[in-house]
């Protein structure tokens, strides 16, 4: 099956998630979307977010689009500068803003204009003055060199057709000693042929999942050290619910990915 080119994949992803933003509903990486499709708070609990996390952010910030909780490994500190790759409605940005405090700052980057507009509206409604949402691609970050302490991302890097550039850009914008705290979908073995070239599977966070050794290699190539890709076996239950009957949980899992810029 012919593989779509990178620009086609980006446009498919942008259209899919722009539609989610406009729907004012919740969704999940691999499932169908709708205003009342699923209880986003219930899904967030499965990913490791507490009820307090969900209640502390503006309505609409939790869109049910994650595959884990990057805050579990982030260790955010007061005064830090945080960057969220693929910030969506702003859930992880707003949680980070609470942890870094007024002296810290949070930048959210998303390539979908409707998502950025939604997140900015959420920030105004929640009076989050230390959060800045920017339109941009995570392969070409609108962020200056060496200005970020920690990068978060939740189920977004798998959607990039050029993951090496994402990790290269992450390394560029981090300060020395800066770190990654990422939740993403990874492949445990090569994906089946029926998934190759399927833009629906790609936009559903399945078709673009990279093998764990490839992620480790790309992070090393970017310059990172202290690399850890911790696959979560229990995530099979969540993934099996994305598109029931497809058997994607046989091939992919959620993982927590950490690394440091020395």
Backbone bond lengths (Angstrom), bond angles and torsions (degrees), N, CA, C in turn:
res aa  C-N    CA-C-N  psi(-1)  N-CA   C-N-CA  omega(-1)  CA-C   N-CA-C  phi
1 X - - - 1.470 - - 1.530 109.87 -
2 X 1.347 118.15 135.55 1.449 121.72 -179.35 1.521 111.58 -69.20
3 X 1.340 115.72 137.27 1.454 120.86 178.69 1.527 109.56 -86.23
4 X 1.332 119.09 132.01 1.468 120.64 174.01 1.529 110.08 -62.76
5 X 1.348 116.91 149.92 1.458 118.56 177.72 1.522 110.30 -74.73
6 X 1.327 115.31 169.71 1.465 120.63 -173.93 1.524 112.79 -60.99
7 X 1.334 116.67 -41.59 1.460 119.14 -178.65 1.530 111.14 -65.63
8 X 1.320 116.48 -37.33 1.467 120.09 177.67 1.517 110.68 -63.51
9 X 1.327 116.16 -43.53 1.459 119.95 179.50 1.525 111.35 -63.18
10 X 1.323 116.70 -43.19 1.466 119.69 179.36 1.522 110.52 -61.62
11 X 1.328 116.76 -41.96 1.466 120.10 -178.85 1.519 111.11 -66.47
12 X 1.325 116.88 -39.25 1.471 120.85 176.90 1.526 110.13 -61.84
13 X 1.327 116.79 -44.71 1.469 120.51 179.71 1.524 110.23 -65.09
14 X 1.329 116.37 -44.36 1.474 119.93 179.95 1.525 111.20 -60.06
15 X 1.310 116.61 -43.31 1.462 119.91 179.67 1.519 111.69 -65.98
16 X 1.310 116.64 -42.25 1.469 120.17 -178.87 1.521 111.20 -61.43
17 X 1.344 115.93 -49.22 1.462 118.66 -174.59 1.525 112.30 -80.73
18 X 1.327 117.00 -22.89 1.460 119.01 170.28 1.516 110.73 -63.83
19 X 1.332 115.70 -40.54 1.458 120.02 177.00 1.514 112.58 -63.56
20 X 1.332 115.96 -38.35 1.472 119.91 177.64 1.527 109.87 -63.51
21 X 1.337 116.12 -43.89 1.471 119.62 -179.73 1.527 111.30 -61.44
22 X 1.314 116.42 -41.10 1.471 120.28 -178.25 1.521 112.31 -72.32
23 X 1.325 116.96 -23.34 1.463 120.14 -176.89 1.515 113.08 -72.90
24 X 1.358 116.58 -17.88 1.461 121.83 -176.35 1.526 111.31 58.33
25 X 1.314 117.63 25.80 1.466 121.46 178.96 1.505 111.27 -115.91
26 X 1.332 115.24 -169.29 1.451 121.51 175.61 1.513 108.13 -112.88
27 X 1.314 114.92 165.30 1.445 120.11 -176.05 1.517 107.08 -153.02
28 X 1.324 116.74 -168.40 1.457 120.77 168.08 1.507 106.82 -148.88
29 X 1.318 116.91 161.61 1.459 119.42 -173.05 1.517 112.15 -53.12
30 X 1.314 117.42 -44.86 1.450 118.93 -174.08 1.495 115.41 -105.36
31 X 1.324 119.93 10.58 1.459 120.74 -172.35 1.501 113.86 -117.26
32 X 1.317 114.72 176.81 1.455 120.61 174.72 1.522 109.50 -78.08
33 X 1.317 115.46 154.88 1.459 120.64 -173.99 1.522 110.77 -113.30
34 X 1.311 114.66 153.96 1.461 119.38 175.86 1.505 109.71 179.58
35 X 1.324 118.24 158.76 1.448 121.43 -175.55 1.516 113.48 -58.87
36 X 1.333 117.46 -32.50 1.459 119.95 -177.75 1.527 111.29 -123.61
37 X 1.331 115.16 25.59 1.467 119.39 -173.56 1.517 111.24 -64.74
38 X 1.333 116.15 -37.61 1.455 117.38 -172.80 1.519 108.93 -158.91
39 X 1.296 116.06 152.29 1.444 121.09 176.02 1.518 108.75 -77.68
40 X 1.341 116.54 107.11 1.461 120.62 -175.53 1.526 111.45 -62.71
41 X 1.337 117.70 -36.27 1.467 120.22 -179.96 1.527 111.23 -65.38
42 X 1.326 116.16 -38.28 1.464 120.06 177.82 1.519 110.64 -64.99
43 X 1.335 115.33 -41.47 1.461 119.42 177.93 1.530 110.61 -65.30
44 X 1.333 117.57 -40.99 1.465 121.41 179.28 1.526 110.98 -59.64
45 X 1.329 116.96 -37.98 1.468 120.29 178.09 1.525 110.82 -62.78
46 X 1.328 116.90 -37.28 1.468 120.14 178.01 1.523 111.30 -65.41
47 X 1.322 116.17 -27.25 1.464 120.69 -179.26 1.518 112.69 -86.88
48 X 1.331 117.17 -7.53 1.459 119.99 177.53 1.509 115.60 106.96
49 X 1.333 118.01 7.18 1.468 120.55 175.64 1.522 108.85 -85.96
50 X 1.316 115.72 144.41 1.460 120.27 179.31 1.522 110.20 -85.99
51 X 1.351 117.36 161.41 1.469 119.61 174.90 1.524 111.90 -57.27
52 X 1.326 116.99 -34.97 1.463 120.21 178.60 1.521 111.14 -65.33
53 X 1.343 116.70 -37.59 1.462 119.97 176.60 1.523 110.11 -57.50
54 X 1.313 116.75 -49.41 1.458 121.75 -175.59 1.530 111.09 -65.90
55 X 1.334 116.20 -40.37 1.463 120.15 -177.97 1.524 112.78 -73.71
56 X 1.344 117.21 -20.49 1.463 120.16 -174.24 1.523 113.49 -84.21
57 X 1.344 118.13 -10.17 1.460 120.43 -177.26 1.531 109.76 -104.35
58 X 1.322 117.51 158.06 1.477 119.98 179.65 1.525 111.80 -59.54
59 X 1.313 116.40 150.68 1.465 121.07 175.43 1.525 109.43 -56.98
60 X 1.315 115.73 133.33 1.455 120.10 179.53 1.508 114.35 93.05
61 X 1.333 118.02 -9.42 1.465 120.13 179.10 1.518 111.34 -74.01
62 X 1.330 116.27 -35.37 1.463 120.79 178.03 1.521 108.00 -90.06
63 X 1.336 115.64 103.66 1.456 120.66 -175.87 1.533 112.27 -102.23
64 X 1.332 116.20 6.22 1.453 119.68 177.28 1.514 113.59 68.56
65 X 1.340 117.79 31.11 1.461 121.12 -174.16 1.522 113.98 -102.70
66 X 1.322 117.87 2.77 1.457 119.56 -176.31 1.515 113.36 -88.21
67 X 1.330 115.07 176.34 1.465 121.34 175.07 1.522 110.62 -131.73
68 X 1.330 116.76 13.31 1.456 122.42 -179.86 1.507 108.98 174.08
69 X 1.316 116.73 -165.82 1.458 121.78 -179.17 1.519 109.48 -129.97
70 X 1.336 118.38 98.77 1.466 120.28 -178.89 1.522 113.97 -64.17
71 X 1.339 116.86 -20.52 1.462 119.07 178.39 1.523 112.03 -65.01
72 X 1.330 117.35 -19.09 1.461 121.13 179.75 1.519 111.74 -62.44
73 X 1.330 117.29 -24.87 1.469 120.18 -179.36 1.528 112.39 -120.33
74 X 1.333 117.56 4.73 1.465 120.38 -172.37 1.520 113.38 -77.29
75 X 1.321 117.44 -41.56 1.465 120.09 -178.20 1.514 112.87 58.00
76 X 1.325 116.96 46.70 1.456 120.94 -176.81 1.521 111.61 -63.87
77 X 1.344 114.98 145.70 1.461 121.70 -178.74 1.524 110.26 -124.01
78 X 1.328 115.10 154.94 1.455 121.13 176.59 1.528 109.94 -55.59
79 X 1.334 115.59 135.51 1.455 120.93 174.66 1.515 115.47 87.42
80 X 1.332 118.33 -3.27 1.460 119.83 -177.97 1.532 111.61 -77.84
81 X 1.334 114.36 157.54 1.456 121.69 172.62 1.520 108.01 -102.67
82 X 1.336 115.73 124.35 1.458 122.74 -174.26 1.525 109.43 -115.40
83 X 1.326 116.23 140.32 1.459 122.20 174.34 1.524 108.68 -122.02
84 X 1.337 116.66 129.41 1.460 122.13 178.67 1.525 108.67 -110.90
85 X 1.329 116.32 119.07 1.457 121.67 -179.84 1.527 109.56 -86.43
86 X 1.334 116.07 118.59 1.456 120.23 -177.40 1.509 110.74 73.79
87 X 1.316 116.57 63.14 1.467 122.55 -166.42 1.521 114.39 -78.00
88 X 1.336 118.62 -13.84 1.470 120.00 175.83 1.515 112.87 54.53
89 X 1.332 115.94 -133.22 1.453 121.46 179.88 1.510 114.73 -76.34
90 X 1.338 117.75 -7.41 1.459 121.39 172.61 1.510 116.48 104.99
91 X 1.339 119.11 6.08 1.471 121.21 -175.86 1.521 112.61 -49.97
92 X 1.333 117.77 -57.27 1.458 119.81 -175.61 1.524 112.12 -69.37
93 X 1.333 116.98 -29.16 1.466 120.10 176.19 1.525 111.48 -65.14
94 X 1.319 116.50 -44.99 1.460 119.51 -177.72 1.530 111.23 -69.41
95 X 1.323 117.11 -36.67 1.467 119.34 175.28 1.522 110.26 -64.91
96 X 1.330 116.92 -39.89 1.464 120.52 178.56 1.528 111.13 -65.86
97 X 1.341 116.70 -39.74 1.460 120.74 -178.63 1.527 110.81 -59.70
98 X 1.317 116.34 -38.32 1.462 120.50 178.33 1.523 111.17 -64.24
99 X 1.349 116.41 -34.95 1.462 119.87 -176.23 1.528 113.05 -81.71
100 X 1.330 117.79 -34.50 1.467 118.76 -178.08 1.524 111.57 -84.81
101 X 1.322 117.42 -15.85 1.456 121.08 174.29 1.516 113.81 75.02
102 X 1.311 115.08 -177.38 1.460 121.89 -175.34 1.520 112.46 -64.38
103 X 1.332 117.54 -27.26 1.457 120.60 179.47 1.520 112.48 -82.37
104 X 1.311 117.33 -12.02 1.454 121.72 176.69 1.515 110.58 -97.21
105 X 1.322 114.97 176.99 1.465 119.60 179.02 1.522 109.36 -148.45
106 X 1.329 114.61 155.20 1.455 121.71 -178.62 1.521 109.00 -131.42
107 X 1.323 116.02 133.29 1.460 122.73 176.41 1.526 107.90 -116.71
108 X 1.309 116.75 127.58 1.454 121.52 173.31 1.515 109.74 -110.83
109 X 1.321 117.03 130.36 1.467 121.68 178.61 1.521 109.16 -118.14
110 X 1.331 116.27 130.79 1.460 121.51 177.47 1.522 108.18 -145.11
111 X 1.338 116.83 143.13 1.469 120.03 -177.58 1.523 113.09 -88.54
112 X 1.327 117.34 -0.75 1.457 121.43 -176.39 1.527 109.92 -103.43
113 X 1.335 118.79 112.69 1.466 120.24 -177.39 1.517 113.80 -54.03
114 X 1.330 118.03 -39.92 1.467 120.00 -178.80 1.526 111.24 -64.84
115 X 1.323 117.07 -35.19 1.464 120.07 177.32 1.517 110.97 -67.52
116 X 1.319 116.33 -43.45 1.465 119.77 179.76 1.524 110.46 -62.57
117 X 1.316 116.85 -42.77 1.472 120.47 178.09 1.521 110.80 -61.93
118 X 1.318 116.43 -43.37 1.468 120.93 179.64 1.527 110.49 -62.91
119 X 1.331 116.80 -45.16 1.464 120.21 -178.69 1.527 111.29 -65.31
120 X 1.328 116.89 -39.73 1.466 119.37 178.49 1.525 110.68 -64.57
121 X 1.322 116.39 -38.59 1.462 119.72 176.49 1.532 110.65 -63.66
122 X 1.313 116.19 -42.40 1.462 120.05 177.04 1.525 111.52 -61.06
123 X 1.333 116.23 -39.62 1.463 120.13 179.90 1.519 110.96 -64.06
124 X 1.336 116.79 -41.22 1.461 119.70 178.28 1.515 110.71 -64.79
125 X 1.319 115.96 -44.81 1.461 119.39 -178.01 1.523 111.80 -66.12
126 X 1.315 117.34 -31.09 1.457 121.24 179.62 1.512 114.02 -93.91
127 X 1.347 117.22 2.37 1.475 123.03 179.94 1.530 111.75 55.32
128 X 1.328 115.38 42.43 1.465 120.71 177.63 1.525 108.53 -91.49
129 X 1.330 115.87 92.72 1.458 120.38 -175.12 1.521 113.32 -84.53
130 X 1.328 118.27 -9.81 1.465 120.20 -179.19 1.528 111.92 -104.16
131 X 1.340 116.89 20.55 1.464 122.13 178.75 1.530 109.19 -121.02
132 X 1.332 115.84 130.76 1.457 122.47 -178.17 1.527 108.39 -124.98
133 X 1.334 117.48 120.28 1.453 121.32 179.07 1.522 109.73 -101.99
134 X 1.330 115.93 129.30 1.462 122.35 -175.43 1.529 110.67 -123.54
135 X 1.325 115.31 141.40 1.456 121.31 175.51 1.518 108.86 -83.66
136 X 1.330 116.68 126.37 1.457 119.64 178.48 1.513 111.67 176.44
137 X 1.321 115.51 164.19 1.454 121.54 176.72 1.519 109.77 -90.78
138 X 1.314 116.61 142.90 1.461 119.55 -177.28 1.525 111.66 -72.63
139 X 1.331 117.27 -12.38 1.465 120.66 173.02 1.528 111.57 -82.68
140 X 1.336 116.68 -11.43 1.472 122.61 -178.45 1.528 107.15 -143.39
141 X 1.306 117.22 74.23 1.459 121.47 -169.29 1.532 112.40 -70.26
142 X 1.334 117.43 134.84 1.466 121.92 175.05 1.536 110.68 -83.42
143 X 1.329 114.82 58.10 1.471 122.42 -174.99 1.530 107.89 -140.20
144 X 1.324 116.71 139.44 1.468 121.17 -177.82 1.525 112.03 -72.39
145 X 1.317 115.47 157.75 1.469 121.78 178.36 1.526 111.22 -59.40
146 X 1.318 116.09 139.11 1.454 122.25 168.60 1.510 115.80 56.95
147 X 1.342 117.64 40.35 1.462 120.20 -175.73 1.526 113.73 -118.94
148 X 1.330 118.06 0.99 1.462 122.12 -172.14 1.527 110.09 -119.76
149 X 1.343 116.22 139.36 1.466 121.24 178.27 1.523 112.88 -87.87
150 X 1.329 116.48 -37.03 1.461 119.79 -176.99 1.515 110.29 -150.01
151 X 1.313 115.59 141.42 1.460 122.16 177.46 1.522 109.41 -111.89
152 X 1.326 115.50 127.28 1.453 123.27 172.99 1.525 109.35 -105.46
153 X 1.304 116.74 156.09 1.458 121.44 169.88 1.517 107.91 -163.99
154 X 1.329 115.82 143.56 1.464 120.01 -176.48 1.522 110.17 -133.03
155 X 1.328 115.44 99.71 1.472 122.72 173.24 1.520 112.11 62.91
156 X 1.332 117.11 42.45 1.459 121.45 -177.44 1.530 112.48 -123.92
157 X 1.320 118.48 -38.72 1.467 119.86 -174.97 1.521 111.14 -62.50
158 X 1.336 117.52 -29.58 1.466 119.78 176.09 1.528 111.56 -60.58
159 X 1.333 117.00 -24.24 1.458 121.63 -178.80 1.523 112.90 -81.35
160 X 1.326 117.41 -8.24 1.462 120.59 179.51 1.524 110.36 -85.50
161 X 1.337 117.66 132.11 1.458 119.97 175.65 1.527 113.00 -80.63
162 X 1.336 116.83 -3.26 1.468 121.24 -179.79 1.525 108.75 -135.34
163 X 1.312 115.55 73.40 1.463 121.26 -174.61 1.527 112.47 -66.76
164 X 1.333 116.70 -32.33 1.463 117.94 178.47 1.523 110.93 -60.06
165 X 1.341 116.92 -41.47 1.465 119.73 178.07 1.523 111.57 -64.67
166 X 1.327 117.58 -34.63 1.469 120.92 177.24 1.527 109.75 -61.42
167 X 1.321 117.21 -47.64 1.461 120.49 -178.61 1.534 111.35 -69.72
168 X 1.331 116.71 -34.94 1.470 119.42 175.83 1.523 110.68 -62.77
169 X 1.326 116.49 -43.90 1.460 120.97 179.15 1.531 111.23 -66.36
170 X 1.319 116.55 -39.06 1.463 119.82 177.30 1.528 110.33 -59.74
171 X 1.312 116.29 -43.52 1.471 120.67 179.35 1.528 110.32 -63.44
172 X 1.328 116.61 -40.89 1.463 120.79 -178.71 1.519 112.46 -60.93
173 X 1.332 117.91 -45.46 1.464 120.14 -172.42 1.524 113.10 -82.97
174 X 1.327 117.68 -15.33 1.463 119.80 178.96 1.526 111.44 -76.57
175 X 1.310 115.42 145.13 1.457 121.18 169.11 1.525 109.49 -73.03
176 X 1.330 116.26 161.77 1.459 119.51 172.22 1.522 108.65 -59.72
177 X 1.311 116.78 130.72 1.464 121.14 -173.98 1.511 113.01 90.34
178 X 1.345 117.27 -5.73 1.453 121.28 178.65 1.522 111.37 -69.20
179 X 1.329 115.40 162.06 1.461 118.56 -170.67 1.527 111.52 -141.07
180 X 1.328 113.97 159.50 1.453 122.77 174.21 1.518 110.02 -104.49
181 X 1.330 116.99 141.47 1.464 123.10 171.63 1.525 106.41 -139.08
182 X 1.315 115.69 97.21 1.467 121.76 -168.73 1.523 110.31 -123.83
183 X 1.316 116.02 136.30 1.454 122.22 165.95 1.524 106.68 -108.84
184 X 1.329 116.58 128.27 1.458 118.64 -178.59 1.521 110.35 -153.66
185 X 1.324 114.87 167.04 1.461 121.40 174.87 1.518 108.42 -90.06
186 X 1.335 116.56 130.34 1.458 122.25 179.52 1.522 109.24 -125.27
187 X 1.326 115.64 155.07 1.459 121.27 178.84 1.523 110.23 -93.46
188 X 1.326 115.70 133.60 1.456 121.16 176.61 1.524 111.51 -86.90
189 X 1.327 116.04 -24.69 1.460 122.71 178.02 1.516 107.11 -154.88
190 X 1.332 118.18 165.21 1.466 119.65 -177.94 1.525 111.92 -54.19
191 X 1.325 115.21 138.80 1.462 120.79 -178.88 1.528 110.09 -70.08
192 X 1.324 117.61 151.16 1.464 120.56 -179.04 1.526 111.74 -65.38
193 X 1.316 115.37 155.63 1.458 121.23 -177.29 1.521 112.38 -58.89
194 X 1.330 117.05 -32.17 1.467 119.74 -178.44 1.531 112.72 -65.95
195 X 1.327 116.83 -17.62 1.466 120.49 179.53 1.524 111.13 -87.86
196 X 1.332 116.84 -26.33 1.456 120.69 -177.41 1.528 109.95 -63.50
197 X 1.319 115.53 128.63 1.453 120.74 179.75 1.510 115.00 78.71
198 X 1.321 118.16 0.03 1.464 122.41 179.49 1.523 108.62 -87.54
199 X 1.328 117.20 103.14 1.459 119.69 -176.35 1.524 111.60 -67.20
200 X 1.345 116.84 -27.28 1.459 119.10 175.87 1.510 111.62 -62.96
201 X 1.341 116.87 -44.94 1.459 120.90 177.53 1.520 111.02 -66.45
202 X 1.336 115.80 -34.21 1.467 119.53 178.75 1.524 110.35 -65.04
203 X 1.318 117.09 -49.14 1.466 121.20 -179.47 1.520 111.81 -67.07
204 X 1.327 116.89 -17.64 1.465 121.42 179.77 1.519 112.36 -92.30
205 X 1.336 116.99 17.29 1.469 122.92 175.07 1.527 113.15 69.72
206 X 1.328 117.25 19.46 1.460 121.21 178.43 1.524 111.10 -108.37
207 X 1.327 116.73 -54.68 1.453 121.64 -171.77 1.508 115.21 -63.80
208 X 1.337 117.90 -22.15 1.460 120.58 -179.43 1.510 114.48 -100.94
209 X 1.324 117.49 7.27 1.470 120.41 -179.73 1.519 110.28 -66.15
210 X 1.326 116.68 129.74 1.466 121.97 179.41 1.522 110.42 -94.35
211 X 1.315 115.71 149.96 1.461 121.04 175.68 1.526 109.99 -63.84
212 X 1.328 116.32 146.45 1.468 120.94 -177.72 1.528 111.68 -55.36
213 X 1.335 121.12 -47.74 1.463 119.79 178.73 1.529 113.27 -60.04
214 X 1.325 117.10 -32.49 1.466 119.96 178.67 1.529 110.87 -69.79
215 X 1.331 117.22 -38.18 1.464 120.20 176.37 1.521 110.25 -62.92
216 X 1.317 116.54 -45.54 1.461 120.43 178.41 1.530 111.45 -60.63
217 X 1.322 116.35 -41.86 1.471 120.70 178.95 1.528 110.85 -63.58
218 X 1.340 117.85 -44.95 1.458 120.70 -179.07 1.528 111.52 -64.60
219 X 1.316 117.02 -38.83 1.463 119.57 177.88 1.528 110.99 -64.72
220 X 1.336 117.37 -41.81 1.468 120.00 177.17 1.519 110.62 -63.70
221 X 1.335 116.61 -41.29 1.456 120.75 179.99 1.525 111.76 -62.72
222 X 1.323 116.53 -34.49 1.468 120.85 178.12 1.523 112.13 -70.97
223 X 1.333 117.23 -21.01 1.459 121.15 179.49 1.514 115.32 117.10
224 X 1.329 117.77 0.51 1.457 121.09 -175.90 1.536 111.61 -77.09
225 X 1.311 114.15 154.60 1.462 122.05 173.22 1.526 108.73 -130.33
226 X 1.336 115.94 -179.84 1.472 121.54 -178.51 1.534 110.50 52.07
227 X 1.299 115.94 44.83 1.475 122.29 -174.70 1.525 109.90 -81.44
228 X 1.324 115.20 133.20 1.463 120.26 176.45 1.527 109.11 -141.94
229 X 1.323 115.59 124.54 1.458 121.76 175.00 1.522 106.95 -115.29
230 X 1.338 115.92 98.77 1.465 122.17 -174.71 1.525 109.15 -96.53
231 X 1.327 116.07 100.69 1.462 121.26 -179.99 1.523 109.54 -71.97
232 X 1.331 116.09 137.83 1.464 121.88 -178.76 1.527 109.88 -102.65
233 X 1.325 118.00 100.54 1.478 119.61 -178.12 1.520 112.87 -57.66
234 X 1.346 116.49 -34.39 1.463 119.87 -176.19 1.528 112.62 -68.76
235 X 1.339 116.90 -12.59 1.460 119.51 179.84 1.527 112.72 -70.90
236 X 1.319 117.64 -10.74 1.466 120.56 177.63 1.527 111.00 -56.72
237 X 1.328 116.80 -36.26 1.465 120.39 -179.35 1.520 110.99 -64.48
238 X 1.329 116.56 -43.17 1.461 120.33 179.45 1.530 110.38 -65.37
239 X 1.333 116.12 -47.20 1.460 120.50 -176.74 1.525 111.18 -64.69
240 X 1.318 117.51 -35.20 1.469 120.37 179.93 1.517 111.70 -63.39
241 X 1.331 117.30 -23.35 1.452 121.45 179.70 1.515 114.14 -87.05
242 X 1.326 118.03 -7.98 1.463 120.33 -178.70 1.525 111.53 -66.55
243 X 1.326 116.41 -52.64 1.463 120.88 175.13 1.528 106.26 -138.87
244 X 1.313 114.35 90.44 1.455 119.89 -172.35 1.528 111.47 -58.98
245 X 1.322 114.26 138.67 1.452 120.73 177.97 1.516 114.81 89.62
246 X 1.348 117.55 -8.15 1.458 120.15 -179.54 1.535 112.12 -83.29
247 X 1.330 117.30 -21.66 1.462 120.46 178.65 1.517 114.76 73.05
248 X 1.335 117.12 21.54 1.461 119.93 -178.66 1.531 112.69 -61.20
249 X 1.345 115.95 -27.63 1.473 119.13 -178.56 1.523 112.20 -64.57
250 X 1.323 118.35 -13.49 1.458 120.53 175.37 1.527 111.95 -74.16
251 X 1.331 116.21 -19.73 1.456 120.74 -172.72 1.526 113.68 -113.74
252 X 1.326 118.39 -29.29 1.467 120.58 -173.79 1.525 111.23 -129.76
253 X 1.318 113.78 156.50 1.460 122.05 174.99 1.532 108.19 -143.06
254 X 1.302 115.86 163.77 1.452 121.88 167.49 1.530 108.49 -79.95
255 X 1.320 115.94 148.03 1.461 120.64 177.59 1.521 109.22 -142.72
256 X 1.315 115.71 152.38 1.469 122.24 170.85 1.520 107.46 -101.86
257 X 1.326 115.13 124.12 1.468 121.98 -172.48 1.535 108.58 -116.78
258 X 1.309 116.34 125.33 1.465 120.63 178.41 1.526 109.74 -129.71
259 X 1.309 115.63 152.24 1.459 122.10 177.94 1.526 107.85 -165.56
260 X 1.334 115.57 164.07 1.476 120.84 -175.63 1.529 109.31 -132.34
261 X 1.325 115.62 143.74 1.463 122.21 171.42 1.525 108.34 -93.87
262 X 1.301 117.36 106.67 1.465 121.94 -178.92 1.522 111.92 -85.39
